[in-house]
Amino acid sequence: MKNRIYIKDLKDNVGKEVIIAGWVDVRRDQGKMVFFDMRDMTGKVQVVALPSHVEVIEKSKEIRLEWVLKITGLVNKRPERNVKADVLNGDIELEILNIEILSEAAPLPFDMSLGGYNLELTAELDNRALVLRQPKIQAIFKIQETVIDAFREFMKKNMFFEFQAPSISPAVAEGGAEVFKIDYFDKKAFLSQSPQLYKQIVMSAFERVFSVNKVFRAEPSSTTRHLTEVVSLDAEMAFIDSWTDVRDMAEETVRYILKQVETKNKEHLKLLGVTLPTMTDKTPTLSLREVQQKIFEKFGRDVRGEKDTNGEDERQICEIIKEETGSDFVFIYGYPTLKKPFYIYPSKEEPEYNEGVDLICRGVEWLSGGRRINDYDQLMEHVKIWKMDPAKIKMFLEAFKYGVPPEGGFAFGAERITMQLLGLKNIREACMFPRDMNRIDERLTEEGF
């Protein structure tokens, strides 16, 4: 739009006639005057229709919330008594000289005029197209944008090569039945659960690689932690000495993300009332057995010998570590080898335990990774033990047949991190268009499915 300026720049145009465009966020009638709060992608400003501008006043009377307007106006300083400190454009307002209605809006299904609303999550998702205009909802996804950007920035700073893994796969990388089968012409294929196998193939050529990929999990669950489609942030690196190199790279990646969010999203964190989790100089690292022993000693709950942590374990170990060290994060390593994917490297000292590692924060798993098997013969042995069809992962195995250095990697979900950073109660709040067993945009019903 020619000659339009953004609302954030109005402060530099006091005393000038300008053109803005945006949505009506709030409408107030005061005596013979009409006030609007106008918003665009950069912020909000109060505009006023004065009785001296008869045509403007008449047109203002018909305008309602969410109408889209092009306004020509004069930028004025507010009277001292009306100044709102610490608010964008709190010391100026726009005197309307002309209004052009670009688009009308239907009556709203709920009140958004006070900068908030009181909806249950189901209703919020049922009205997603409108709800996305709400500042607190936008703040969630502005922060998520920073998380993804910061991951990409840190990877590139550390010489990782970006690639895009395919979403259609001939085989299941992670094992298990929680995978979407699809018709692929006259054959069967799968929606990718993970870019893991492709990530390792690309690593064997480029040494350090990363991807930002959609992945799909057919988990028949409606819990607050589960989605069927998520954004996975994956990294893989060659020439490591041990799994601790992977842990250290993962820790520094998360540290960089936290710093970028703290720096770039101050206003969004303030709007949401969020305090970021604390990462100490060195994140505590415990084996699964050490975690289970600490839980037993602190809470008297005996989970020693269990093959993995559950939600209660993760909450309790985070509570313990917070008390002991001040850290909101803890790494857990040394899971039973047979309970993890076939490519995870078993410990040489204790082969029944592997060199996989998870990062837990505030009671929720953020990240999973570890050292991978790089020896072809060992990998083939695991393929047999895990009862996999080598023909379906032929390309993956071929990479390791021709020489791959010691390597490892990690991955975490953008939605899971966003949820945990912001203390959201449901992962669907951290997904712009969540997919689960009950929803694909609209709620799925027997008739509509």
C-alpha positions in Angstrom: 0.0 0.0 0.0 1.6 3.2 -1.1 2.6 5.8 1.5 1.4 3.6 4.4 3.5 3.7 7.5 3.6 1.1 10.3 2.1 1.9 13.6 5.4 1.4 15.4 6.8 4.3 13.5 4.1 6.9 14.4 6.3 8.2 17.2 8.7 9.6 14.6 6.0 11.5 12.8 4.5 13.8 15.5 2.8 16.8 13.8 2.7 15.1 10.4 -0.2 13.7 8.3 0.2 10.0 7.8 -1.6 6.9 6.4 -2.0 3.8 8.5 -3.9 0.6 7.8 -5.0 -2.2 10.1 -7.8 -3.7 12.2 -10.1 -2.1 14.8 -9.0 -3.7 18.0 -11.2 -1.6 20.5 -14.0 0.9 19.9 -15.1 3.5 22.5 -17.8 6.2 22.2 -17.2 9.2 24.5 -19.7 12.0 24.1 -19.5 13.3 20.5 -16.2 11.6 19.9 -15.4 8.1 18.8 -12.1 6.4 19.7 -10.6 3.3 18.1 -7.5 1.3 19.0 -6.0 0.3 15.6 -3.5 -2.5 15.3 -1.2 -3.7 12.6 1.6 -6.3 12.7 3.8 -3.8 14.5 1.6 -2.6 17.3 -1.4 -0.5 18.3 -2.3 3.2 18.5 -5.4 5.1 19.6 -7.1 7.1 16.9 -9.9 9.6 17.5 -12.8 10.9 15.3 -13.5 14.5 16.4 -17.0 16.1 15.9 -15.3 18.8 13.8 -14.8 16.2 11.1 -18.5 15.5 10.3 -17.9 13.0 7.5 -15.4 11.1 9.6 -17.8 11.0 12.6 -20.7 9.7 10.6 -18.6 6.9 9.1 -17.1 6.0 12.5 -20.6 5.3 13.9 -21.0 2.3 11.7 -17.5 0.8 12.2 -17.2 -2.2 14.5 -14.5 -4.5 15.9 -12.1 -6.2 13.4 -13.2 -4.0 10.5 -10.2 -3.3 8.3 -9.5 0.4 7.7 -7.2 2.7 5.9 -6.9 5.9 7.9 -5.4 9.2 7.0 -4.7 11.2 10.1 -2.6 13.7 12.0 -0.2 12.4 14.7 -0.7 14.5 17.9 0.9 14.4 21.3 -1.5 13.2 24.0 -2.4 15.6 26.9 0.0 14.9 29.8 -2.8 13.5 31.9 -3.7 10.9 29.3 -0.1 9.6 28.7 0.3 5.9 29.3 3.9 5.2 30.2 5.6 2.0 29.1 3.0 1.4 26.3 3.8 1.7 22.6 2.4 5.0 21.4 1.1 5.7 24.9 2.1 9.4 24.5 0.5 10.0 21.0 -2.8 9.6 19.2 -4.0 9.9 15.7 -6.6 12.5 14.8 -8.6 11.0 11.9 -8.9 13.1 8.8 -10.3 10.4 6.5 -11.4 6.8 6.8 -11.5 4.2 4.0 -13.3 0.9 4.9 -11.2 -1.9 3.3 -13.2 -4.8 4.7 -16.2 -5.3 7.1 -16.3 -8.0 9.8 -19.2 -10.1 11.0 -20.2 -9.8 14.6 -17.6 -11.6 16.8 -18.5 -14.8 18.5 -16.9 -13.6 21.7 -15.5 -10.4 23.1 -11.8 -9.7 22.2 -12.0 -5.9 22.8 -10.2 -6.0 26.2 -7.1 -7.7 24.9 -8.2 -11.1 26.3 -11.0 -13.6 26.5 -12.1 -16.5 28.6 -12.3 -19.6 26.3 -11.8 -23.2 27.0 -9.2 -24.8 24.8 -11.7 -26.6 22.6 -13.5 -23.3 21.9 -10.2 -21.6 21.3 -9.3 -24.2 18.7 -12.8 -24.2 17.1 -12.3 -20.4 16.5 -8.6 -20.6 15.7 -8.7 -18.3 12.7 -10.0 -15.4 14.8 -8.2 -16.3 18.0 -4.8 -16.0 16.2 -5.4 -12.2 16.2 -5.2 -12.1 20.0 -2.0 -10.6 21.4 -1.3 -13.4 23.9 -1.8 -16.1 21.3 0.5 -14.2 18.9 3.1 -14.0 21.7 3.2 -17.8 22.0 4.0 -18.1 18.3 6.4 -15.2 18.2 8.4 -17.0 20.9 8.2 -20.3 19.0 9.5 -18.5 15.9 12.5 -17.4 17.9 13.1 -21.0 19.2 13.2 -22.3 15.7 15.3 -19.4 14.3 17.7 -19.7 17.3 18.2 -23.4 16.7 19.0 -22.8 13.0 21.3 -19.9 13.9 23.3 -22.0 16.4 23.6 -24.9 14.1 25.0 -22.7 11.3 27.4 -21.0 13.7 28.8 -24.4 14.5 29.2 -25.6 10.9 26.1 -27.8 10.6 24.7 -28.2 7.1 20.9 -27.9 6.8 18.9 -30.4 4.8 15.2 -31.3 4.5 14.3 -34.9 5.1 11.4 -36.6 3.2 8.1 -37.0 5.0 7.3 -40.3 3.1 9.3 -43.3 4.2 9.5 -46.9 3.1 10.3 -48.1 6.6 9.8 -47.2 10.3 12.8 -45.6 11.9 11.8 -45.6 15.5 10.1 -49.0 15.6 6.7 -49.7 17.1 3.2 -49.6 15.6 2.6 -45.8 16.2 3.0 -44.9 12.5 0.7 -43.7 9.8 0.5 -46.1 6.9 -0.4 -44.5 3.6 -1.3 -45.7 0.1 1.5 -44.9 -2.2 0.1 -45.6 -5.7 -0.2 -49.4 -5.6 2.3 -49.8 -2.7 2.3 -49.1 1.0 4.5 -46.4 2.7 4.7 -44.5 6.0 4.6 -40.9 7.1 7.9 -40.3 8.7 8.1 -40.6 12.5 11.6 -39.0 12.5 14.2 -37.8 10.0 16.7 -40.0 12.0 17.8 -42.4 9.3 18.1 -39.7 6.6 19.9 -37.5 9.1 22.5 -40.1 9.6 22.9 -40.7 5.9 23.5 -37.0 5.2 25.8 -36.9 8.2 28.0 -39.6 6.6 28.6 -37.2 3.7 28.6 -33.7 5.4 29.8 -34.5 8.9 27.5 -32.1 10.7 23.9 -31.7 9.7 20.6 -30.5 11.0 17.0 -30.3 9.8 13.7 -28.6 10.8 11.1 -31.2 9.8 7.5 -32.1 10.2 7.2 -35.6 11.7 4.1 -37.8 12.4 3.2 -40.1 15.3 0.1 -42.2 15.2 -0.3 -42.3 18.9 -3.9 -43.0 19.9 -3.7 -40.6 22.8 -5.6 -37.4 23.7 -3.3 -36.4 26.6 -2.0 -32.8 27.1 1.4 -33.9 25.7 0.5 -35.7 22.5 0.1 -34.4 18.9 0.1 -36.5 15.7 2.1 -33.9 13.8 5.0 -31.9 15.2 8.0 -29.8 14.2 11.2 -31.7 15.0 14.5 -29.9 15.4 17.2 -32.5 14.6 21.0 -32.4 14.7 23.7 -35.1 13.9 27.5 -34.8 14.2 30.4 -37.0 13.2 33.9 -37.5 14.8 32.7 -37.5 18.4 34.8 -39.0 21.2 31.7 -40.1 23.3 28.1 -39.5 24.0 29.1 -36.6 26.2 30.1 -34.6 23.1 26.4 -34.9 22.0 25.2 -33.9 25.4 27.5 -30.8 25.5 26.4 -29.7 22.0 22.7 -30.2 23.0 23.2 -28.2 26.2 24.8 -25.3 24.3 22.1 -25.3 21.7 19.4 -25.0 24.4 21.4 -22.3 26.2 21.6 -20.3 23.0 17.8 -20.7 22.4 17.0 -19.5 25.9 19.3 -16.5 25.5 17.7 -15.5 22.2 14.2 -15.8 23.6 15.2 -13.7 26.6 16.7 -11.0 24.3 14.2 -11.0 21.4 10.9 -11.7 23.2 11.0 -9.6 26.3 7.6 -8.0 25.6 6.0 -11.3 24.8 7.4 -13.0 28.0 6.1 -10.0 30.0 2.6 -10.2 28.3 2.4 -13.9 29.2 3.9 -13.5 32.7 6.6 -16.0 32.0 9.9 -16.6 33.8 12.4 -18.6 31.7 13.8 -21.8 33.2 17.3 -21.6 34.8 20.3 -23.3 33.1 23.3 -23.4 35.4 26.9 -23.3 34.1 26.9 -27.1 33.8 23.7 -29.0 33.6 23.5 -31.9 36.1 23.9 -35.3 34.4 22.7 -38.6 36.1 22.3 -42.1 35.0 18.8 -43.6 35.0 19.7 -45.8 37.9 21.0 -42.7 39.9 17.7 -40.9 39.1 15.7 -43.9 40.4 17.8 -44.1 43.6 17.4 -40.3 44.3 13.6 -40.6 43.8 13.6 -43.6 46.3 15.7 -41.7 48.9 13.7 -38.5 48.6 10.1 -39.7 48.1 10.2 -43.3 49.2 8.8 -44.3 45.8 10.6 -47.3 44.5 11.0 -47.3 40.7 14.4 -48.9 40.7 14.8 -51.3 37.9 12.2 -49.7 35.7 13.2 -49.5 32.0 12.4 -45.8 31.5 11.1 -42.7 33.4 7.4 -41.8 33.5 5.9 -38.4 34.0 6.0 -38.6 37.8 9.6 -39.6 37.8 10.5 -36.7 35.6 8.6 -34.2 37.8 10.3 -35.6 41.0 13.8 -35.7 39.7 13.5 -32.1 38.4 12.3 -31.1 41.9 15.3 -32.8 43.5 17.8 -31.3 41.1 16.3 -27.8 41.5 16.7 -28.1 45.3 20.2 -29.4 45.0 21.7 -27.3 42.3 19.3 -24.5 41.2 19.0 -26.0 37.7 15.7 -26.5 36.0 17.4 -28.9 33.7 18.8 -32.4 34.1 20.3 -34.9 31.6 19.5 -38.6 32.1 21.5 -41.2 30.4 22.1 -45.0 30.4 18.7 -46.5 29.4 18.3 -50.3 28.8 19.6 -51.0 25.3 16.7 -53.1 24.1 14.2 -50.4 25.1 15.6 -47.8 22.6 15.8 -47.8 18.8 18.2 -50.2 17.1 20.8 -47.5 16.1 21.6 -46.3 19.7 25.1 -47.3 20.8 25.4 -49.8 23.7 27.9 -49.0 26.4 31.1 -51.0 26.1 31.3 -51.4 29.8 27.7 -52.4 30.3 26.2 -53.4 26.9 22.8 -53.9 28.4 22.6 -50.1 28.8 23.0 -47.7 26.0 24.6 -44.3 25.5 21.4 -42.5 24.9 20.6 -39.3 26.8 17.4 -37.2 27.5 17.2 -33.6 28.7 14.4 -33.0 31.2 13.2 -29.6 32.2 10.5 -28.8 34.8 9.2 -32.3 34.7 9.0 -32.7 30.9 11.4 -34.3 28.4 12.7 -31.7 26.0 15.3 -33.5 24.0 16.5 -37.0 23.2 19.8 -38.1 21.7 23.0 -39.8 22.2 25.8 -41.8 20.5 24.8 -43.9 17.4 26.3 -47.2 16.2 28.7 -46.5 13.4 30.1 -50.0 12.8 28.3 -51.7 10.0 28.6 -55.2 11.4 27.3 -54.1 14.8 24.4 -52.3 13.1 23.5 -55.4 11.1 23.5 -57.4 14.3 21.0 -54.9 15.8 18.8 -55.0 12.8 18.5 -58.8 13.4 17.8 -58.4 17.1 15.2 -55.7 16.5 13.7 -57.9 13.8 13.9 -55.3 11.1 13.8 -55.9 7.4 17.2 -54.7 6.0 15.8 -54.3 2.5 13.5 -51.5 3.8 16.5 -49.5 5.1 18.9 -50.4 2.4 20.0 -46.9 1.7 20.7 -46.2 5.4 22.7 -49.4 5.8 24.7 -48.7 2.6 26.0 -45.4 4.1 27.5 -47.3 7.1 28.9 -50.1 4.9 31.4 -47.7 3.4 32.9 -46.1 6.4 31.3 -43.8 9.0 33.1 -42.2 11.9 31.9 -42.2 15.6 28.8 -40.1 15.6 25.7 -39.0 17.5 22.9 -36.5 17.6 19.8 -35.2 19.2 16.3 -34.0 18.5 13.6 -32.0 20.2 10.1 -30.9 19.4 9.4 -27.2 18.8 5.9 -27.4 20.3 7.2 -29.3 23.4 9.8 -26.7 24.1 7.3 -23.9 23.6 4.9 -25.5 25.9 7.4 -26.0 28.6 9.1 -22.6 28.2 5.8 -20.8 28.7 4.2 -23.1 31.3 1.3 -23.9 29.0 -1.1 -26.6 30.2 -1.7 -28.3 26.9 0.7 -28.8 24.0 -2.2 -27.8 21.6 -1.7 -24.3 22.9 1.8 -24.4 21.4 0.7 -25.6 18.0 -0.9 -23.1 15.6 -3.0 -25.8 13.9 -2.9 -28.9 16.1 -3.5 -32.4 14.8 -4.5 -35.2 17.1 -6.8 -38.2 17.1 -9.8 -35.9 17.5 -9.0 -32.9 15.3 -7.8 -31.9 11.9 -8.6 -28.2 11.9 -12.2 -29.1 12.9 -13.2 -31.6 15.5 -13.6 -35.0 13.9 -17.0 -36.6 14.2 -18.2 -40.0 13.0 -20.3 -38.3 10.4 -17.6 -35.8 9.2 -14.6 -38.1 9.2 
